[in-house]
């Protein structure tokens, strides 16, 4: 057997109305992906397109968010420059969480065991106080428990325990996260 991409069919996947997707494509490019400083205009447009965005959220320039209506961000969360939230599924980012520069949250993947390379979608949840390090990747279906940390350049498939630090590809727990006042 061989992969046959001519048989690929993701018609079952309906991310939202076509008009919303088209309007967001241009709005997202103009607002989120721009180098304009400030946060309030980014929060405004995300909310307008259906994202739930808490108070005090910081969104740096050059961020890509696929579908804002599938995004929930808690209070005082930070999203760094060039973060890519490819939220084919729902993405929940808890309060006081941080996504560092170039981090990727990827809700979609392909089933390499299927000839047609079927699309697979999984939600991602980051509980409160989670830190996703620069250039790290969080894969579909991941759950990052409260105050867990994914180190720079790591790849998470699965779950991180609360107050734990993970590193590597695939990411493994390396120690507990101890916090001081």
C-alpha positions in Angstrom: 0.0 0.0 0.0 1.1 3.6 -0.7 -0.2 7.0 0.4 -2.7 8.3 -2.1 -3.3 12.0 -1.5 -5.8 12.2 -4.3 -8.1 10.3 -1.9 -7.8 12.9 0.9 -11.2 14.1 2.0 -11.9 16.4 4.9 -15.4 17.4 4.0 -16.5 16.2 7.4 -14.5 19.0 9.0 -16.5 22.3 9.2 -14.5 25.0 11.1 -17.1 27.7 10.6 -19.1 29.7 8.0 -17.1 30.5 4.9 -17.8 34.2 5.2 -16.3 34.2 8.7 -13.2 32.4 7.6 -12.7 34.7 4.7 -13.2 37.9 6.7 -10.9 36.6 9.5 -8.2 35.6 7.0 -7.9 39.3 5.9 -8.5 40.8 9.3 -6.1 38.4 11.1 -3.4 39.2 8.5 -4.0 43.0 8.9 -4.3 43.0 12.7 -2.5 40.1 14.4 0.2 39.4 11.9 1.2 43.1 11.6 4.1 44.6 13.5 1.9 47.3 15.0 2.6 47.7 18.7 -0.2 47.4 21.4 -2.7 44.9 22.5 -6.1 46.5 22.7 -6.8 46.3 18.9 -5.8 42.7 18.8 -8.1 41.8 21.7 -10.9 43.8 20.1 -10.8 42.0 16.8 -10.4 38.5 18.4 -13.5 39.2 20.5 -15.4 40.5 17.6 -14.7 37.2 15.7 -15.9 35.1 18.7 -12.8 34.5 20.8 -13.2 34.6 24.6 -10.4 36.9 25.7 -9.9 37.7 29.4 -8.7 41.0 30.9 -5.1 42.1 30.7 -4.2 39.7 27.9 -1.0 40.6 26.1 -0.7 39.6 22.4 2.5 40.6 20.7 2.9 41.3 17.0 3.1 38.7 14.2 0.7 36.1 15.9 -1.3 33.7 13.8 -4.6 32.4 15.0 -6.5 30.2 12.6 -10.1 30.4 14.0 -10.7 32.9 16.8 -14.2 31.4 17.5 -12.4 28.3 18.7 -10.2 30.2 21.2 -10.5 30.9 24.9 -7.9 32.9 26.7 -8.0 33.6 30.5 -7.0 36.7 32.3 -3.5 38.1 32.1 -2.2 35.5 29.7 0.8 36.4 27.4 1.1 35.4 23.7 4.6 36.2 22.4 5.7 37.2 18.9 5.3 34.8 16.1 3.1 32.4 18.1 1.0 30.2 15.8 -2.3 28.8 17.2 -3.5 26.4 14.5 -6.7 25.8 16.3 -8.6 23.4 14.1 -10.0 22.2 17.4 -10.7 24.2 20.5 -7.8 25.9 22.3 -8.1 26.9 25.9 -5.3 29.0 27.4 -5.7 29.5 31.2 -5.2 32.7 33.2 -1.6 33.8 33.8 -0.2 31.4 31.1 2.6 32.4 28.8 3.3 31.3 25.2 6.8 32.4 24.3 8.1 33.5 20.9 7.5 31.1 18.1 5.6 28.6 20.1 3.1 26.5 18.1 -0.2 25.0 19.3 -1.3 22.5 16.6 -4.8 21.0 16.8 -4.5 19.1 13.5 -2.5 16.2 12.2 -2.8 13.5 9.7 -3.2 9.7 10.1 -0.2 8.3 8.5 -1.7 4.8 8.8 -4.5 5.6 6.3 -3.9 5.6 2.6 -5.8 8.9 2.2 -3.8 10.6 5.0 -7.0 11.4 6.9 -7.2 14.6 8.9 -7.2 14.2 12.7 -8.3 17.0 15.1 -7.8 17.3 18.8 -8.4 20.1 21.3 -5.6 21.6 23.4 -5.9 22.8 27.0 -3.4 24.9 28.9 -4.6 25.3 32.5 -3.7 28.3 34.6 -0.1 29.4 35.0 1.3 27.2 32.1 4.5 28.3 30.4 5.1 27.1 26.8 8.8 27.9 26.0 10.0 29.6 22.8 9.9 27.5 19.6 8.1 24.6 21.4 5.3 22.6 19.8 2.1 21.4 21.5 0.4 18.6 19.6 -3.3 17.8 19.2 -5.1 16.5 22.2 -2.5 17.9 24.7 -3.3 18.8 28.2 -1.0 21.0 30.2 -1.9 20.9 33.8 -1.7 23.9 36.2 1.7 25.7 36.2 3.5 23.1 34.1 6.4 24.2 31.9 7.4 23.0 28.4 11.1 24.0 27.9 12.5 25.8 24.8 12.2 23.8 21.6 10.4 20.8 23.1 7.5 18.8 21.6 4.6 17.8 23.8 2.4 14.9 22.8 0.0 14.0 25.6 -0.2 15.5 29.1 2.1 17.4 31.5 1.6 17.0 35.2 0.9 20.1 37.4 3.9 22.0 38.7 6.3 20.0 36.5 8.9 20.9 33.9 9.2 19.0 30.7 11.9 19.0 28.0 12.8 17.2 24.8 11.3 15.6 21.8 9.1 13.9 22.8 9.0 16.0 26.0 9.6 14.1 29.3 9.4 15.3 32.9 12.7 16.4 34.2 11.8 17.9 37.6 9.2 19.6 39.7 8.4 23.3 39.3 9.1 25.0 42.6 7.8 28.6 43.0 8.7 31.3 45.4 7.0 34.5 46.5 
